[in-house]
Amino acid sequence: MTSAGGNHPIPYQLTLFLVWPGTAIFVGVGAAFGYWMDGVEERQRETVQRLQNKLVAAREMRAERQTALEAKSREAFAELEEKTRQAAQ
């Protein structure tokens, strides 16, 4: 095999990896990082959605608890008024 630049037996692209072995490591690390970054957005969306669902469920439970507490308070207040009326008679 000869390259276009002369009688060199190894193509120029391969000489980068042979002359600078660190280049191959750098390319491998860069490719792995790119592959990892490709899934980051999807994982973030899943995490945010899961947290939003938990928050909505917690708010619904709080609202139900508050409604039940208010209803119980009204009942207790009505009982207290009734006792007060009976005591006044």
N, CA and C atoms as an extended XYZ file, in Angstrom:
267
Properties=species:S:1:pos:R:3:atomname:S:1:resname:S:1:resid:I:1 pbc="F F F"
N         0.834       -1.191        0.000 N   MET     1
C         0.000        0.000        0.000 CA  MET     1
C         0.867        1.238        0.000 C   MET     1
N         0.587        2.117       -0.854 N   THR     2
C         1.320        3.379       -0.857 CA  THR     2
C         0.335        4.495       -0.699 C   THR     2
N         0.763        5.524       -0.030 N   SER     3
C        -0.113        6.674        0.157 CA  SER     3
C         0.103        7.658       -0.984 C   SER     3
N        -0.786        8.633       -1.062 N   ALA     4
C        -0.696        9.595       -2.155 CA  ALA     4
C         0.534       10.477       -2.028 C   ALA     4
N         1.106       10.587       -0.839 N   GLY     5
C         2.226       11.473       -0.619 CA  GLY     5
C         3.570       10.876       -0.982 C   GLY     5
N         3.627        9.630       -1.342 N   GLY     6
C         4.927        9.051       -1.677 CA  GLY     6
C         4.934        7.563       -1.473 C   GLY     6
N         6.096        7.050       -1.128 N   ASN     7
C         6.271        5.607       -0.999 CA  ASN     7
C         6.094        5.135        0.445 C   ASN     7
N         5.264        5.738        1.188 N   HIS     8
C         5.050        5.339        2.574 CA  HIS     8
C         4.130        4.118        2.596 C   HIS     8
N         4.545        3.016        3.254 N   PRO     9
C         3.771        1.767        3.199 CA  PRO     9
C         2.488        1.792        4.036 C   PRO     9
N         2.333        2.750        4.960 N   ILE    10
C         1.154        2.796        5.839 CA  ILE    10
C         0.355        4.063        5.520 C   ILE    10
N        -0.937        3.938        5.340 N   PRO    11
C        -1.751        5.135        5.070 CA  PRO    11
C        -1.637        6.138        6.209 C   PRO    11
N        -1.822        7.397        5.875 N   TYR    12
C        -1.669        8.488        6.841 CA  TYR    12
C        -2.592        8.315        8.042 C   TYR    12
N        -3.840        7.879        7.819 N   GLN    13
C        -4.789        7.741        8.922 CA  GLN    13
C        -4.284        6.739        9.966 C   GLN    13
N        -3.635        5.676        9.516 N   LEU    14
C        -3.114        4.700       10.469 CA  LEU    14
C        -1.885        5.217       11.195 C   LEU    14
N        -1.123        6.086       10.572 N   THR    15
C         0.088        6.593       11.236 CA  THR    15
C        -0.275        7.406       12.470 C   THR    15
N        -1.433        8.051       12.469 N   LEU    16
C        -1.838        8.788       13.667 CA  LEU    16
C        -1.920        7.859       14.866 C   LEU    16
N        -2.495        6.667       14.657 N   PHE    17
C        -2.636        5.728       15.761 CA  PHE    17
C        -1.319        5.062       16.114 C   PHE    17
N        -0.442        4.895       15.113 N   LEU    18
C         0.838        4.256       15.375 CA  LEU    18
C         1.839        5.222       15.992 C   LEU    18
N         1.848        6.446       15.526 N   VAL    19
C         2.805        7.429       16.023 CA  VAL    19
C         2.376        7.956       17.388 C   VAL    19
N         1.081        8.254       17.537 N   TRP    20
C         0.566        8.779       18.792 CA  TRP    20
C        -0.483        7.824       19.344 C   TRP    20
N        -0.078        6.815       20.113 N   PRO    21
C        -1.048        5.854       20.648 CA  PRO    21
C        -2.090        6.520       21.546 C   PRO    21
N        -1.735        7.630       22.113 N   GLY    22
C        -2.686        8.361       22.951 CA  GLY    22
C        -3.896        8.828       22.161 C   GLY    22
N        -3.720        9.002       20.859 N   THR    23
C        -4.834        9.434       20.020 CA  THR    23
C        -5.950        8.399       20.037 C   THR    23
N        -5.587        7.137       19.963 N   ALA    24
C        -6.590        6.073       19.992 CA  ALA    24
C        -7.336        6.084       21.323 C   ALA    24
N        -6.609        6.287       22.400 N   ILE    25
C        -7.249        6.349       23.719 CA  ILE    25
C        -8.179        7.554       23.782 C   ILE    25
N        -7.704        8.697       23.297 N   PHE    26
C        -8.520        9.909       23.298 CA  PHE    26
C        -9.792        9.717       22.488 C   PHE    26
N        -9.678        9.109       21.328 N   VAL    27
C       -10.846        8.864       20.475 CA  VAL    27
C       -11.814        7.914       21.177 C   VAL    27
N       -11.292        6.879       21.807 N   GLY    28
C       -12.147        5.926       22.519 CA  GLY    28
C       -12.883        6.569       23.676 C   GLY    28
N       -12.171        7.372       24.449 N   VAL    29
C       -12.801        8.067       25.575 CA  VAL    29
C       -13.845        9.048       25.072 C   VAL    29
N       -13.522        9.771       24.008 N   GLY    30
C       -14.486       10.719       23.443 CA  GLY    30
C       -15.739       10.029       22.937 C   GLY    30
N       -15.560        8.885       22.288 N   ALA    31
C       -16.723        8.142       21.785 CA  ALA    31
C       -17.569        7.617       22.946 C   ALA    31
N       -16.919        7.124       23.991 N   ALA    32
C       -17.663        6.625       25.152 CA  ALA    32
C       -18.421        7.761       25.829 C   ALA    32
N       -17.777        8.918       25.947 N   PHE    33
C       -18.442       10.076       26.552 CA  PHE    33
C       -19.639       10.509       25.717 C   PHE    33
N       -19.495       10.522       24.417 N   GLY    34
C       -20.602       10.882       23.532 CA  GLY    34
C       -21.760        9.912       23.656 C   GLY    34
N       -21.443        8.635       23.746 N   TYR    35
C       -22.481        7.616       23.906 CA  TYR    35
C       -23.210        7.807       25.234 C   TYR    35
N       -22.455        8.103       26.290 N   TRP    36
C       -23.055        8.335       27.607 CA  TRP    36
C       -23.944        9.566       27.589 C   TRP    36
N       -23.471       10.646       26.972 N   MET    37
C       -24.251       11.892       26.902 CA  MET    37
C       -25.532       11.706       26.110 C   MET    37
N       -25.520       10.773       25.187 N   ASP    38
C       -26.694       10.521       24.369 CA  ASP    38
C       -27.878       10.080       25.229 C   ASP    38
N       -27.636        9.353       26.307 N   GLY    39
C       -28.721        8.871       27.158 CA  GLY    39
C       -29.032        9.756       28.345 C   GLY    39
N       -28.245       10.799       28.571 N   VAL    40
C       -28.440       11.653       29.739 CA  VAL    40
C       -29.807       12.337       29.699 C   VAL    40
N       -30.170       12.880       28.582 N   GLU    41
C       -31.434       13.616       28.476 CA  GLU    41
C       -32.619       12.703       28.780 C   GLU    41
N       -32.590       11.499       28.248 N   GLU    42
C       -33.694       10.560       28.489 CA  GLU    42
C       -33.793       10.206       29.973 C   GLU    42
N       -32.647        9.973       30.597 N   ARG    43
C       -32.666        9.651       32.030 CA  ARG    43
C       -33.162       10.831       32.847 C   ARG    43
N       -32.785       12.037       32.451 N   GLN    44
C       -33.254       13.217       33.169 CA  GLN    44
C       -34.759       13.377       33.024 C   GLN    44
N       -35.284       13.168       31.826 N   ARG    45
C       -36.732       13.267       31.621 CA  ARG    45
C       -37.480       12.258       32.486 C   ARG    45
N       -36.979       11.019       32.547 N   GLU    46
C       -37.625        9.995       33.367 CA  GLU    46
C       -37.601       10.384       34.842 C   GLU    46
N       -36.476       10.902       35.309 N   THR    47
C       -36.359       11.301       36.709 CA  THR    47
C       -37.305       12.444       37.033 C   THR    47
N       -37.357       13.450       36.169 N   VAL    48
C       -38.236       14.592       36.397 CA  VAL    48
C       -39.699       14.148       36.386 C   VAL    48
N       -40.069       13.286       35.456 N   GLN    49
C       -41.450       12.800       35.383 CA  GLN    49
C       -41.822       12.025       36.637 C   GLN    49
N       -40.896       11.179       37.111 N   ARG    50
C       -41.160       10.399       38.319 CA  ARG    50
C       -41.345       11.322       39.529 C   ARG    50
N       -40.504       12.345       39.648 N   LEU    51
C       -40.622       13.281       40.762 CA  LEU    51
C       -41.903       14.100       40.666 C   LEU    51
N       -42.293       14.489       39.457 N   GLN    52
C       -43.545       15.222       39.283 CA  GLN    52
C       -44.731       14.368       39.701 C   GLN    52
N       -44.714       13.097       39.329 N   ASN    53
C       -45.805       12.203       39.712 CA  ASN    53
C       -45.893       12.053       41.230 C   ASN    53
N       -44.738       11.938       41.897 N   LYS    54
C       -44.725       11.845       43.352 CA  LYS    54
C       -45.282       13.118       43.988 C   LYS    54
N       -44.901       14.264       43.438 N   LEU    55
C       -45.353       15.534       43.977 CA  LEU    55
C       -46.861       15.697       43.809 C   LEU    55
N       -47.377       15.340       42.642 N   VAL    56
C       -48.820       15.439       42.402 CA  VAL    56
C       -49.574       14.512       43.354 C   VAL    56
N       -49.076       13.299       43.542 N   ALA    57
C       -49.725       12.355       44.456 CA  ALA    57
C       -49.714       12.892       45.888 C   ALA    57
N       -48.609       13.482       46.313 N   ALA    58
C       -48.512       14.043       47.659 CA  ALA    58
C       -49.488       15.199       47.829 C   ALA    58
N       -49.613       16.036       46.806 N   ARG    59
C       -50.557       17.158       46.888 CA  ARG    59
C       -51.998       16.668       46.946 C   ARG    59
N       -52.303       15.623       46.183 N   GLU    60
C       -53.655       15.066       46.220 CA  GLU    60
C       -53.966       14.491       47.594 C   GLU    60
N       -52.999       13.763       48.179 N   MET    61
C       -53.209       13.200       49.508 CA  MET    61
C       -53.387       14.308       50.546 C   MET    61
N       -52.606       15.372       50.439 N   ARG    62
C       -52.729       16.484       51.367 CA  ARG    62
C       -54.096       17.142       51.244 C   ARG    62
N       -54.566       17.317       50.017 N   ALA    63
C       -55.885       17.925       49.806 CA  ALA    63
C       -56.990       17.047       50.384 C   ALA    63
N       -56.886       15.725       50.184 N   GLU    64
C       -57.882       14.813       50.750 CA  GLU    64
C       -57.871       14.864       52.281 C   GLU    64
N       -56.672       14.874       52.852 N   ARG    65
C       -56.551       14.945       54.307 CA  ARG    65
C       -57.138       16.247       54.842 C   ARG    65
N       -56.865       17.355       54.147 N   GLN    66
C       -57.374       18.654       54.569 CA  GLN    66
C       -58.898       18.683       54.482 C   GLN    66
N       -59.450       18.114       53.410 N   THR    67
C       -60.905       18.074       53.252 CA  THR    67
C       -61.537       17.241       54.366 C   THR    67
N       -60.934       16.096       54.666 N   ALA    68
C       -61.458       15.246       55.739 CA  ALA    68
C       -61.361       15.952       57.083 C   ALA    68
N       -60.280       16.654       57.316 N   LEU    69
C       -60.102       17.382       58.576 CA  LEU    69
C       -61.130       18.495       58.702 C   LEU    69
N       -61.366       19.214       57.615 N   GLU    70
C       -62.362       20.286       57.646 CA  GLU    70
C       -63.761       19.726       57.889 C   GLU    70
N       -64.072       18.596       57.246 N   ALA    71
C       -65.382       17.968       57.448 CA  ALA    71
C       -65.530       17.517       58.899 C   ALA    71
N       -64.469       16.938       59.452 N   LYS    72
C       -64.509       16.490       60.850 CA  LYS    72
C       -64.645       17.691       61.777 C   LYS    72
N       -63.967       18.786       61.457 N   SER    73
C       -64.050       19.992       62.272 CA  SER    73
C       -65.466       20.548       62.249 C   SER    73
N       -66.096       20.539       61.063 N   ARG    74
C       -67.475       21.023       60.970 CA  ARG    74
C       -68.410       20.172       61.817 C   ARG    74
N       -68.198       18.844       61.761 N   GLU    75
C       -69.036       17.952       62.565 CA  GLU    75
C       -68.829       18.219       64.061 C   GLU    75
N       -67.574       18.359       64.454 N   ALA    76
C       -67.274       18.620       65.864 CA  ALA    76
C       -67.858       19.966       66.287 C   ALA    76
N       -67.766       20.965       65.424 N   PHE    77
C       -68.322       22.279       65.743 CA  PHE    77
C       -69.839       22.209       65.865 C   PHE    77
N       -70.466       21.446       64.969 N   ALA    78
C       -71.927       21.301       65.026 CA  ALA    78
C       -72.332       20.597       66.321 C   ALA    78
N       -71.589       19.575       66.735 N   GLU    79
C       -71.883       18.890       67.994 CA  GLU    79
C       -71.726       19.836       69.181 C   GLU    79
N       -70.679       20.645       69.148 N   LEU    80
C       -70.446       21.599       70.231 CA  LEU    80
C       -71.575       22.620       70.298 C   LEU    80
N       -72.032       23.104       69.150 N   GLU    81
C       -73.160       24.046       69.126 CA  GLU    81
C       -74.425       23.397       69.695 C   GLU    81
N       -74.651       22.142       69.323 N   GLU    82
C       -75.826       21.432       69.813 CA  GLU    82
C       -75.778       21.287       71.330 C   GLU    82
N       -74.608       20.932       71.857 N   LYS    83
C       -74.465       20.801       73.310 CA  LYS    83
C       -74.679       22.148       73.996 C   LYS    83
N       -74.177       23.214       73.375 N   THR    84
C       -74.334       24.548       73.919 CA  THR    84
C       -75.807       24.943       73.959 C   THR    84
N       -76.544       24.645       72.884 N   ARG    85
C       -77.982       24.949       72.832 CA  ARG    85
C       -78.736       24.163       73.893 C   ARG    85
N       -78.389       22.899       74.054 N   GLN    86
C       -79.085       22.059       75.028 CA  GLN    86
C       -78.797       22.554       76.445 C   GLN    86
N       -77.574       23.001       76.666 N   ALA    87
C       -77.224       23.501       77.998 CA  ALA    87
C       -77.931       24.822       78.273 C   ALA    87
N       -78.155       25.612       77.241 N   ALA    88
C       -78.797       26.921       77.404 CA  ALA    88
C       -80.294       26.750       77.662 C   ALA    88
N       -80.914       25.675       77.262 N   GLN    89
C       -82.360       25.487       77.432 CA  GLN    89
C       -82.651       25.025       78.782 C   GLN    89
